[in-house]
Amino acid sequence: MKLTAFRHAAYDTPWWVFPSSREGRFHRAGQDTVQYLSLHPLGPAAEMLRHHVGPNGDPDDVILNLWTAVMDIDGVERIDFDDCERYGLTADELVGDDYTATQALADAVRARGAPAIVVPSASLPGTHNLVVFGVRLLCPFLWEPLMPEEIPTGHVSDGARAAAEVAGHVRWLGTSHPAVQQWKSSGTYELFDDPMAMRW
């Protein structure tokens, strides 16, 4: 499966080589190297706003160093609200602020040998994230990788502002997830509809 993905990283590479010292949605602190990417270009801004600014903050306080990558991965598991119950968690847990259930899900998926999962974004409802298990390395964007760990990666922005239109669509910490609510009432949910650019 070939996917174009995006992420923010304030380093000279967006890829983790060692486990993070902080826990995340699909990893525990100090255990397992996991890469988090958005499958929508506004996803990294939404993640940064949700975790570092909050609903009453100024979106211009977010400084984005954006990267894009072309991921070509076989065996990716797609887990959404419709089928997360067979993985042992509810739709609310799949995008919840408590990471216990999603960390257990990651353990189970890794044990089966899947290299990555696609899951609903907790920060930008109607979009999805790509979670990649294991070490990855930067490869220049137009080069052919020499090994599976190398990922064609491009640096898109350095010290950029978040797109102004994204703030109104962020799902803030501690609030309900609109796509989950829509799915609970209708059995489906709408994909994110790109808002019009507000700054030129």
C-alpha positions in Angstrom: 0.0 0.0 0.0 1.5 3.4 -1.0 0.5 6.3 1.1 1.5 10.0 1.2 1.8 11.1 4.8 2.6 14.3 6.8 4.1 15.1 10.2 5.6 17.8 12.3 9.1 17.3 13.6 11.5 20.1 14.9 14.6 18.0 14.2 16.7 17.3 11.2 14.6 14.2 10.5 11.0 13.3 11.3 11.8 9.7 12.0 12.3 8.1 15.5 15.3 5.8 15.7 14.9 5.2 19.5 11.7 4.8 21.6 10.2 8.0 22.8 10.6 8.9 26.5 6.9 10.0 26.5 3.9 7.7 26.1 1.7 8.1 23.1 -1.5 6.7 21.7 0.1 3.5 20.4 3.2 3.2 22.5 4.4 3.2 26.1 7.2 5.5 27.2 10.6 4.0 26.6 9.2 0.9 24.8 9.0 0.3 21.1 9.8 2.8 18.4 6.6 4.1 16.8 6.2 6.7 14.0 3.0 8.8 13.9 1.9 10.4 10.7 -1.2 12.1 9.3 -2.8 11.1 6.1 -4.2 14.7 5.6 -1.9 17.7 5.3 -3.8 19.6 8.0 -3.4 16.8 10.4 0.0 17.8 11.9 -1.3 21.3 12.6 -4.4 19.9 14.3 -2.3 17.6 16.5 0.0 20.5 17.6 -3.0 22.8 18.3 -4.8 20.1 20.3 -1.8 19.1 22.4 0.1 22.4 22.8 -2.3 25.4 22.4 -5.9 24.4 23.4 -9.2 26.0 22.4 -8.4 29.3 24.0 -4.9 29.7 22.7 -3.5 31.5 19.7 -3.0 29.2 16.7 -0.1 31.4 15.6 1.8 30.2 18.7 2.3 26.9 16.9 5.5 26.7 14.9 5.3 24.0 12.3 8.2 22.1 10.8 6.4 20.0 8.3 7.6 16.9 6.5 6.0 14.7 3.9 6.8 11.1 3.1 5.8 8.4 0.6 5.2 5.2 2.6 5.1 2.0 0.6 4.1 -0.7 3.1 2.6 -4.1 2.7 0.3 -5.6 5.4 -1.1 -2.4 6.8 -4.1 -3.0 9.0 -7.0 -0.5 8.8 -9.0 -0.2 12.0 -12.0 2.1 12.1 -15.1 2.6 14.3 -17.0 -0.2 12.4 -14.5 -3.0 13.3 -12.6 -1.8 16.4 -14.8 -4.0 18.6 -13.3 -7.1 17.2 -9.9 -5.7 18.3 -11.3 -5.4 21.8 -12.0 -1.7 22.1 -14.9 0.7 21.6 -15.1 3.6 19.1 -14.6 6.1 21.9 -11.5 4.2 23.1 -10.0 4.2 19.6 -9.8 8.0 19.7 -9.9 8.5 23.5 -7.6 10.6 25.7 -6.8 7.5 27.8 -4.2 5.5 25.9 -4.5 2.2 27.7 -6.8 0.5 25.2 -4.9 1.7 22.1 -1.5 0.7 23.5 -2.9 -2.8 24.1 -4.2 -2.7 20.5 -0.7 -1.8 19.2 0.8 -4.7 21.2 -1.7 -7.1 19.6 -1.2 -5.8 16.1 2.6 -5.9 16.4 2.5 -9.4 17.8 0.7 -10.5 14.6 3.5 -8.9 12.6 1.7 -6.0 11.0 4.1 -3.2 10.2 1.6 -0.4 10.5 -2.0 0.6 11.1 -4.4 3.2 9.7 -6.7 4.6 12.4 -9.1 7.6 12.7 -7.4 10.8 13.8 -8.2 11.8 17.3 -7.4 15.5 16.5 -8.9 16.1 13.1 -12.2 14.1 12.8 -12.9 12.7 9.4 -9.2 12.1 8.7 -6.9 9.2 9.4 -3.4 8.7 10.8 -0.8 6.2 9.9 1.0 4.5 12.8 4.2 2.7 11.7 5.9 0.3 14.0 9.7 0.2 14.1 12.7 2.3 13.1 12.6 4.3 9.9 15.3 6.4 8.2 15.2 9.5 6.0 15.9 9.0 2.3 15.9 11.9 -0.1 12.5 12.4 -1.6 13.3 11.4 -5.2 15.7 8.6 -4.4 15.0 4.9 -4.4 15.3 3.5 -0.9 18.2 1.0 -0.5 16.6 -0.8 2.4 13.0 -1.2 3.7 13.6 1.2 6.7 14.5 4.1 4.3 11.5 6.3 3.5 11.5 9.0 0.8 11.0 12.1 2.9 10.8 15.8 2.0 11.1 18.9 4.3 8.1 21.1 3.5 8.3 24.0 5.9 10.5 25.4 8.6 9.0 27.6 11.3 5.6 27.9 9.5 2.3 29.0 11.0 -0.6 26.6 11.1 -3.2 27.1 8.4 -5.7 29.5 10.0 -8.7 27.4 8.9 -7.7 24.3 10.8 -8.4 25.6 14.3 -12.1 25.5 13.9 -12.0 21.8 13.2 -9.7 20.6 15.9 -11.2 18.1 18.4 -9.9 19.5 21.7 -8.7 17.3 24.6 -11.6 16.3 26.8 -14.3 16.9 24.2 -16.4 14.3 22.3 -15.3 13.2 18.9 -17.7 14.4 16.2 -17.0 11.5 13.8 -17.7 9.0 16.6 -21.0 10.7 17.5 -22.0 10.7 13.9 -21.1 7.0 13.5 -23.0 6.1 16.6 -26.2 7.7 15.3 -26.0 6.7 11.7 -23.5 3.8 11.3 -21.2 6.0 9.2 -19.3 9.3 9.3 -18.4 12.0 6.8 -14.8 12.4 5.8 -13.2 15.8 6.5 -14.2 18.4 4.0 -11.3 20.7 3.4 -12.2 24.2 4.5 -11.4 27.2 2.4 -8.0 28.8 3.0 -8.3 31.8 5.2 -4.8 33.5 4.7 -3.1 34.2 1.5 
